[in-house]
Amino acid sequence: MARILCIDDEPIIRMSTRDYLMDMGHEVFEAASGAEGIALFRRQRPDIVFSDLRMPGGDGFLVVAHMAEEAPETPVVIISGTGSLDEAVKTLRLGAWDYLTKPLHDMDLLGQTVQRMLTKASERRDANQYLLSLESRTYTLERELHDWINGHQDTVLRLEAALKTSISSLNLALREKDPYTAGHNERVASIAVDIGNAMGLGDKAQDTLMLAGRLHDIGKIGVPQNILNKRSFLNPDEIVQIRSHVTGGYRILGEIPFEGPVAEAVLQHHERYDGTGYPDGLAGESILLEARILAVADVYEALCSDRPYRAGLGQNDAADYIFKNAGKHFCPQCVDAFKLVISRSKA
Ligand SMILES: [Fe+2]
């Protein structure tokens, strides 16, 4: 049995929906406008919200936007009479969990949607709990490591390995949240190591590049999914949230005693050689070499990949972009090494 809020300005539709859902054993609350529905939601905290789209006194867009902000864990299903594709896409982007068109000729569709939403909400709760437990485990391991760090080198090494395992688990959690970012991290790591190799860097620096490449976007775990996957332009507040992934990644990794500057490279991977990057606007060689290498690998891999808002460039066009921006976005020495990597890959 679920507690369901039905928002619709047409009494006849509310009544038929209510009767059907009550026959199925659910408890139903009714509201005649978006504003009334939001107020009722706050009092009753139902499990699911069904909302009409076009209503006086606060429409379905208002309901969806409000719910995404106040109770993103509660499924909101839009039932619209217009059946417009643009409207459906807009509501889903705002945070609606599903979109149905009315009149509902087959009321069983409503019953099936209730079951589907309950299952989906439960899966999301489980995933969030899993993520929280991983974060707490990482935090605990970090604290243990600090306790042991003086005079317990063997233990330090063992705990460092455990931390790396824990971070792999965080990466797995990130894959659940944003499959593109997790795959992107692996590919960036591989390209960064190739560039480091072409520059003649030693094993330790290459290890740092591998770890920093794998973890460079781990901070996106703290960025809302709807912003990560947004297909339209980001507003200024969303840009700030996306950019916070570098400081978020640094916070996650900063306490771990990696042999090399992994956390610092993660923090600086969006700095630009000409000083126009973030978070600190560092320029030239004040940016860590590992971060300058990551910047080349990161942008090249991103340009090659298809994203929700654009198709990927071909490898040649992506490489040309890197070459043209040597001395501006990218470190010239790193671009020279990148050219070597590209020419080797074509040989
Ligand atoms: Fe990034």
Residues whose N, C-alpha, C, O or C-beta is under 5 A from the ligand:
A	BS01	LIG	H216 D217
